[in-house]
Amino acid sequence: MKTNFHIEAFKNRVSIDPKYFDKTWSVLEHAIHEIYNQNDRHLSFEELYRNAYNMVLLNFGERLYSGLVATMTAHLKEIARSIEATQEGSFLEEMNRKWNSHNKELQLIGDILMYMDRTYVPKNGKISVHELGLKLWRENVICSNQIRTRLLNTLLEMVCSERAGEVINRGLFRNITKMLMDLGPSVVYGEEFETHFLQVSAEFYQLESQKFIECCACGDYLKKAESCLKEEMDRVSHYLDPSTEKKITDVVAKEMIENHMLTLIHMENSGLVSMLCEDKYEDLGRMYNLFCRVTDGLAKILEVMTSHIRESGKKLVTDPERLKDPVEFVQRLLDEKHKYDKIINFAFNDDKLFQNAFKSSFEYFINLNPRSPEFISLFVDDKLRKGLEGVREDDAEIALDKAMMLFRYLREKDMFEKYYNLHMAKRLLSGKTVSDDAERSLIVRLKTECGYQFTSKLEGMLTDMKTSLETMQGFYASHPELSDSPTLTVQVLTSGFWPTQSTVICNLPAELSALCKKFRSYYLDTHTDGRLSWQTHMGTADIKATFGKVRKHELNVSTYQMCVLMLFNTADRLGYKEIEQATEIPASDLKRCLQSLALVKGRNVLRKEPMSKDVDEDDAFFVNDKFSSNLYRVKIGTVVAQNESEPEKLETRRQQVEEEGRRSQIEAVIVRIMKSRKKLDHSNLMAEVTEQFHANPTEVKKRIESLVDRDFMERDDNDRQLYRYLA
Amino acid sequence: MSDSAYRVQTTPRLAQWRIENLASCTYRKSDPFKIGNWNWHLSVEKNRVLFVKLFPEISNLTRDNPPIASFIVRVVSSVGGRQAITHPEIKDKVLKNNEDFVWAIEVPLTGKFIIDVEFLDLKTASPNGGEPCSIWAEGFTQQRSNAKAIESLGRMLTEGIHTDITINASDGSIGAHRAVLAARSPVFRSMFSHNLQEKELSTINISDMSLESCQAFLYYLYGIIKHEEFLTHRLALLQAADKYDISDLRDVCHESLLEDIDTKNVLERLQNASLYQLMKLKMSCIRYLVKFGKIYEIRDDFNTFLRNADRDLISEVFHEVLDAWKGF
């Protein structure tokens, strides 16, 4: 018999059967037991729910709740005993099965007591039925002394088995993991399993790493470490909680990488330096990826790599053998840079720290050799002297870009500018440059890097070449009568743009001299404020010659050589002194000139008496009627390029640049003095300059003449010894 | 002048005013005509030129929600083969008074002519300050759809369409639908998710509810309860709402019970408020008893209450009494 009741108007008293609770609780308790015994199909949800509902309304919530706790606790203690009695092989299966049943039962019981969960529980600070079920399972089953230890050991043994290559029941393990997580991520899963798992794993990998480090090369060891990491990540994804992945990979990284970091890096024949030398991108990449998992891992790689790069780079730039060929020297630098750019890009993930470290190392060693600026300039010179001819446009740009890369590392960029100025001048004046566009292309790059001031001279040089072409066109257009004369090509060079300002002049042949006079008149007519002085030592000439009255050749010679050869049109024999007197070529230049013409085998268009290896002032010269060559067109170089050894050649160029620097300094001093004095006579000017700056008086005189020519100062009309400063 | 001279013919979006004759220097205003939510007027005023105006009738609706109109106005003259003059299309124009749209027609019109207004759209400002929305847009479709859906749902219950659960009240049975019950109440959803008697037998035995109360309860769940039924079964519905965790029904009962507290029902409501934890109702009842001095009017009932009610509830009443006496 069930007691029905309801609250009516207060005409009637509220009456409750004194045994109501015991009867109603008995029904609920019985139902819970039926649920536990999988015998619940005949139960009525509405009836049970209504009973619980009414108990709460009648303020029996406390007794209902504690009754539930007692019933559930008793049931779970039985469950624990049942699990404890399970045979070894099916321990986890039984645990999992009981847990699944518990959850289903908990769901149904919670639903039946839903009203209590909604009203009584929050009002009285209790935990919900679901949470209560988890708590009681944790307390009575998991924390049972026998089950707790056994569960942990069973799980750890399964992990060991899998690490040994055996197949385990991953699905079952996953279910147990989920149970532990449901019961409490930190308290149960973390403390009851994860902590122990990590500790056992650390011990395992400590032994593994010791074993591998003793028998593996560095690359193989890293492969093994990578494989272990992957295996542990797979394990987490298969049956552990994702939160464990970071922790277990930290353990593996510590035991297999961090504890052996230095050993691996410095391993003989297979460590970091070997990898770098042998371009082992894959191994380097693996090392990078593994080492970035541990503290200071990348810092150690960086340290050793930097040290190695500096050392090998230093060898590269200080090896005397490599200094003999500047182009090869620069190419080796480019190869070195390309090698490490590739390593950093492919293996080190374009890591900014590594990029910066490489840059500072490269800058360190490229500047160890004070000749690097000169060599880079020579490299560019080589590329621009027909070096890019036949090369596709893109490849040309790439070559210039590479040169610019190295240029950026130079500390003494002004030194590069000096050398480049010198080399560019030679290219332009000898007509050896591949194209104007290529020259201008590099100048644009230099301007981008260093600003207009840095490249103003270079641009001026190119402008002069262009202007000269136009000037020559204008000259011949206004002198049609010259069509039968030798062809003249003049390069008008602006003072200050071009290196070397010597004003040495020789006697040109009569035909050329007349032509030059016409050009000078033409030029000065159109440039009323201009001055023109000849630089004959820098010119070239093409002349036709007949040998033995039958063999005709076209000779490509320097201007000096032309002056000498033209003399033999009217003379069969000429002594050294006669030639010197007729041409007024400076002695050192003349000797080298005559050596080129008379002593170079295959190029000896002149014959010398007596037969000797040097040119003396007592020698006599004749046309060599026996001269012959397979080529119609014969190029005769200046003997200095043939005989001067490479180191002397480089030394000459270096001295040239240094002298130019000194000349600039002398001129600066002169200008400062004149600016303050406004007017000063020659002797006093000389005295003041030598007082401020230790210089050769002859050189000072030359600088004064140069400044007068370039209109920084002028001579007084009345007193040739008096100079006047021009603002 | 006949009455038809001022009448404007309309279809849902078109208005047409036929004018037989218009003397010089004259003014004529049409009768109101309804388009959309508003009543409108057309007017013509003839001086040297003809002015045509369109404007809504002055009203609270026009003031609070002026129409935002898109329309085309044409004047068709009977002279010379139905010559038509068309004003450029007006788009989204707010029309509040008779100066908001004025069309000056230079062409001299004589004799019979027709003014046509074709409404392309009528909008009203959105309550929440968003874009104006058309009164002919989707929202109205939604309203009709909702009403139809509720009606259909109700018919499922009243006509027993495809019922799949039988509810046995204390004195009768009603057919209903598991899905609707489960959607409306988490208790019913749980009930049907376990393999218990309700699922096996397709019956629910609700023995603590009468057939009439149960029916009212289901009518509420299906959205078709009448107000009279609600008032009749309020307390039963309140219990059902509390039992089956239907918060909207509980709130409705709570508000309703607050509205008609009197000396006959105050103690009963106080008890129910406490039982089902309706805080506002409880405080209102206590305030009614104490501050309004109703205790003295129901002295005998109150004494019975003090002897039988929950001790916590009596304590609350007592504290309210003390607060009320504080000033003396």
Interface residues (C-beta under 8 A of the other chain):
Chain A: N4 H6 I7 A9 F10 R13 V14 D40 R41 H42 L43 S44 F45 E46 E47 Y49 R50 Y53 L57 N59 Q107 L108 D111 M114 Y115 R118 T119
Chain B: P186 V187 S190 M191 S193 H194 N195 L196 Q197 E198 E200 I204 N205 I206 S207 D208 K243 D245 L267 E268 Q271 N272 L275 Q277 D301 T304 F305 N308 D310
